[in-house]
Each structure stands twice: as structure tokens, then as C-alpha cells.
């Protein structure tokens, strides 16, 4: 459960809680994975889905079912994989509860249809922060120049206290591929990468980072490359202060959820 929290923005709000459909997280996960796997509609999908549903020792065996779920997707068409993803998400939206009365799907539908139907309720919107911007203002969508952000001009690989660059990276990739540390296609992908591939400022790609404030996450690297990132994390002001500060001094931008009254 995501516990109700007191959020300080312009005012103090109490955010309704998002809760699991049952007290058992194991049952919830099994139900979602079962529904998603079954949606592939292949004999293997039916077999794997039934095994998921019947598994008595999920805590210690779940990884085996996760691998078989991936196998189902790998042996399915692109259209079937989309159905798998849709079914899993729909199961979450239809079973998780928002507040005391509504499913998550019902709550989102109500907010879309009439976001300010109840003055005491929250509604959700989206904020965007670009580099060198002050804190987000959804009424002003502007592009800000980044004058002090230094571009990553060459491929780099930090390792053993050193930073390898260019040809040094290629040599390390080939060495690792020879030793079996990485797959040959991984080495080839890195070696064939151009410097221009590392500039995501004008890219159509948008990256989603869960736990954006995590120390070992990819956010810093993505922002340094000028990427646009959908950043998700806990509604704790200190986390977002750090994320905003990182973004303002980078080449990139973040898109993030906001709670408004």
C-alpha cells in the first residue's frame, strides 16, 4: 500500500491511499501475471498461466514463472505481446483501489470527466521541468537554453577508477565479449555507436524511470545526454528538490505527476 501522505505544495493536502485488492501481495501479483500471460492466447500461454495460478510456493519459485512468462512473449507475435501488456495493466486498474470506494480505473475516469467535481478532492496533472528552468509552471510552456551544460562528446566507460573513452571503450567491449562477460551483439552495439547517438536533446525517445531519485538509477546519465525523462518517485519534497536541481543543471528535462486541488 502507498500510505496516505501529507503533501506540502501551495497548501497542505491529504492524498488518498492506493491499496492492493487483497491483503496478500503474493495473491495480487499472481493474479496480474496470470491474467497477462493468458492474454497471449497460445497453448504455451495457457499452460504457463495455469502453473502461475497453481504455484503453492510463490516466494521461492516466482522467478521460474517470470522466465516462462518471458518465453511466452518471446514466442508470440508483436500484437499478442501488446495484448499481454494491456491485460496486465487493465487488471491493475480494475482491482487496485483508490481511496475507500473506487477502483483505480474508476477514480481516473472521474478525474478525467470532471477534475474539479469535488473541491475537497485531488486531481492529477502533469508537470514539466526543462534545464535552466525555475520550478514548473504549467501555464507557461517555454523552451530554455542550456548554456552551462557540457555535452558528452565521446563515448565513455567508467571502470576501476578510470574513464575509458572512444577506442579504449571499443577495446574493452571486444575483450569482454571474448571472455564471455557480455554477449557479442552487446559489444557490437557499443562499438558501432556514434558520438551523435549520445545526443538525445532532439530525440523522439522518452524514457520512464521508476524511483527516479535512486542513487544507482539511470537518471543522471539520461539527463546528461539531453533526454526527456518521465520521472516517478515517492511524494517526498526532499526527493523532488534534488530531482529538480539535477534537471536544471543538465541538458535534459523531466515530466512528472502532480497533485492539485
C-alpha positions in Angstrom: 0.0 0.0 0.0 1.1 3.5 -0.7 0.2 5.2 2.6 -1.6 8.5 2.8 0.8 11.3 3.0 0.7 15.0 3.8 1.9 16.8 0.7 3.1 20.4 1.0 2.9 22.5 -2.1 0.9 25.8 -2.0 -1.3 24.2 0.7 -1.3 21.1 2.8 -3.3 18.2 1.2 -4.0 14.7 2.3 -3.6 12.2 -0.6 -6.0 9.3 -0.7 -4.3 5.9 -0.4 -3.8 3.4 -3.3 -4.3 -0.1 -1.9 -3.9 -3.7 -3.1 -7.1 -5.6 -3.9 -6.3 -8.0 -1.1 -4.1 -8.2 2.0 -1.8 -10.7 0.2 0.7 -9.1 -2.2 1.5 -12.6 -3.4 -2.1 -13.3 -4.5 -2.2 -9.9 -6.2 1.0 -10.4 -8.2 0.0 -13.9 -9.2 -3.4 -12.7 -10.4 -1.9 -9.9 -12.5 0.8 -12.2 -14.0 -1.8 -15.0 -14.7 -4.1 -12.6 -16.5 -1.4 -11.0 -18.5 0.2 -14.3 -19.6 -3.2 -15.8 -20.5 -3.8 -12.9 -22.9 -1.2 -14.2 -25.3 -3.8 -16.9 -26.3 -1.3 -19.6 -27.2 -1.1 -23.2 -25.8 2.1 -22.3 -24.0 0.5 -19.2 -22.5 -2.4 -21.2 -21.1 0.0 -23.8 -19.6 2.2 -21.1 -18.1 -0.7 -19.1 -16.8 -2.2 -22.2 -15.1 1.1 -23.0 -13.5 1.3 -19.5 -12.1 -2.1 -19.8 -10.6 -1.4 -23.2 -9.0 2.0 -22.4 -7.6 1.9 -23.0 -3.8 5.4 -21.7 -3.1 5.5 -18.4 -4.9 8.0 -16.7 -2.7 10.8 -19.1 -3.7 9.6 -20.2 -7.2 8.3 -16.9 -8.7 11.5 -16.4 -10.7 10.9 -19.6 -12.7 7.4 -18.4 -13.7 8.8 -15.0 -14.6 11.2 -16.7 -17.0 8.4 -18.7 -18.6 6.3 -15.6 -18.9 9.1 -14.0 -20.9 9.3 -17.2 -23.0 5.6 -16.9 -23.8 6.2 -13.3 -25.0 9.3 -14.2 -27.0 7.3 -16.9 -28.9 4.3 -14.6 -29.5 3.7 -12.0 -32.2 4.0 -8.3 -31.5 0.2 -8.0 -31.4 0.0 -10.8 -28.8 2.6 -9.1 -26.7 0.6 -5.9 -26.8 -2.4 -7.8 -25.6 -0.3 -9.2 -22.7 0.7 -5.7 -21.6 -2.8 -4.4 -21.9 -4.3 -7.3 -19.9 -1.8 -6.8 -17.1 -2.4 -3.1 -16.9 -6.2 -3.5 -17.1 -6.1 -6.0 -14.2 -4.2 -3.5 -12.1 -6.6 -0.6 -12.9 -9.7 -2.8 -12.3 -8.6 -4.3 -9.0 -6.4 -1.8 -7.2 -8.4 0.7 -5.1 -8.0 4.4 -4.8 -9.5 5.7 -1.5 -12.3 3.7 0.1 -14.8 3.3 -2.7 -13.3 3.4 -6.2 -11.1 1.2 -8.3 -8.1 2.9 -9.8 -9.8 2.9 -13.2 -13.0 4.5 -11.8 -11.0 7.2 -10.0 -9.0 8.1 -13.1 -12.2 8.2 -15.2 -13.9 10.5 -12.7 -10.9 12.8 -12.7 -10.8 12.9 -16.5 -14.5 13.6 -16.8 -14.7 16.3 -14.1 -11.4 17.1 -12.5 -12.8 19.6 -10.0 -16.1 17.9 -9.2 -15.4 18.0 -5.5 -13.4 20.9 -4.1 -12.0 18.7 -1.4 -10.7 16.1 -3.8 -7.3 15.8 -5.5 -6.9 15.6 -9.2 -3.8 14.7 -11.1 -2.0 16.7 -13.7 1.5 16.7 -15.3 4.4 19.0 -14.7 7.5 19.5 -16.9 10.8 21.0 -15.9 13.4 21.9 -18.6 17.1 22.6 -18.0 17.8 26.0 -16.5 14.1 26.4 -15.7 12.8 27.5 -12.3 10.1 25.4 -10.7 7.4 24.2 -13.1 4.6 26.5 -14.2 2.0 24.6 -16.3 0.6 27.8 -17.7 3.8 28.7 -19.4 5.3 26.1 -21.7 8.7 27.5 -22.8 12.0 26.2 -24.0 15.1 27.2 -22.1 18.6 27.3 -23.4 21.3 25.4 -21.6 24.4 27.5 -21.6 26.5 25.8 -18.9 25.6 22.2 -19.6 28.6 20.4 -21.1 27.8 17.8 -23.8 29.1 14.3 -23.6 31.2 14.5 -26.8 32.6 10.9 -26.7 31.5 7.5 -25.5 32.8 6.9 -22.0 33.0 3.9 -19.7 33.9 4.5 -16.0 35.7 1.4 -14.7 38.3 0.7 -12.0 38.6 4.4 -11.0 39.3 5.4 -14.6 37.2 6.7 -17.5 37.8 4.9 -20.8 37.0 6.9 -24.0 36.5 6.2 -27.7 38.8 3.4 -28.9 39.5 2.4 -25.3 35.8 1.6 -24.9 35.9 -0.5 -28.1 38.9 -2.5 -26.9 37.2 -3.2 -23.6 34.0 -4.2 -25.2 35.8 -6.7 -27.5 37.8 -8.0 -24.6 34.7 -8.6 -22.5 33.0 -10.3 -25.5 35.9 -12.6 -25.9 35.9 -13.5 -22.2 32.2 -14.1 -22.2 31.5 -11.2 -19.9 29.0 -9.7 -22.3 27.3 -11.0 -25.5 29.0 -10.3 -28.8 25.9 -8.3 -30.0 26.2 -6.1 -27.0 29.8 -5.3 -27.8 28.9 -4.7 -31.5 26.2 -2.3 -30.5 28.5 -0.2 -28.3 31.4 -0.3 -30.9 29.1 0.8 -33.7 27.7 3.7 -31.6 28.4 7.2 -33.0 29.0 10.2 -30.9 25.9 11.7 -32.3 23.9 8.7 -30.8 24.7 10.1 -27.4 22.9 13.4 -28.0 19.3 12.9 -27.1 18.4 16.5 -27.0 16.2 16.4 -30.1 15.3 12.7 -29.9 11.8 11.4 -30.1 12.5 8.9 -27.4 11.0 9.4 -23.9 12.4 7.4 -21.0 10.4 6.3 -18.0 12.4 6.0 -14.7 10.7 4.4 -11.7 12.4 5.5 -8.5 14.0 8.4 -10.3 15.8 9.6 -7.2 17.6 6.3 -6.7 21.4 6.7 -6.4 22.1 3.8 -8.8 19.4 4.7 -11.3 20.0 6.0 -14.9 18.5 9.4 -14.4 21.8 11.3 -14.2 23.2 9.7 -17.3 20.0 10.3 -19.3 19.8 14.0 -18.3 23.5 14.4 -19.2 22.6 13.2 -22.7 19.8 15.6 -23.0 17.0 13.1 -22.7 13.4 13.7 -21.9 12.5 11.5 -18.8 9.2 10.7 -17.2 10.3 10.7 -13.6 8.4 8.8 -10.9 9.2 8.6 -7.2 7.6 9.0 -3.8 5.8 12.2 -2.9 8.6 13.4 -0.6 9.6 17.0 -1.1 13.3 16.4 -0.4 13.4 13.8 -3.3 11.9 16.2 -5.8 14.1 19.2 -4.7 17.1 17.0 -5.7 15.5 15.9 -9.0 14.6 19.5 -9.9 18.1 20.7 -9.1 19.7 17.9 -11.2 17.4 18.7 -14.1 18.1 22.5 -14.1 21.9 22.0 -14.3 21.6 19.3 -17.1 20.8 19.2 -20.8 17.6 17.2 -20.3 14.1 17.6 -19.0 11.7 15.7 -16.7 8.0 15.1 -16.9 6.4 14.2 -13.6 3.0 13.7 -11.9 1.5 16.5 -9.8 -1.4 16.6 -7.3 -3.6 19.6 -7.5 -6.7 20.7 -5.7 
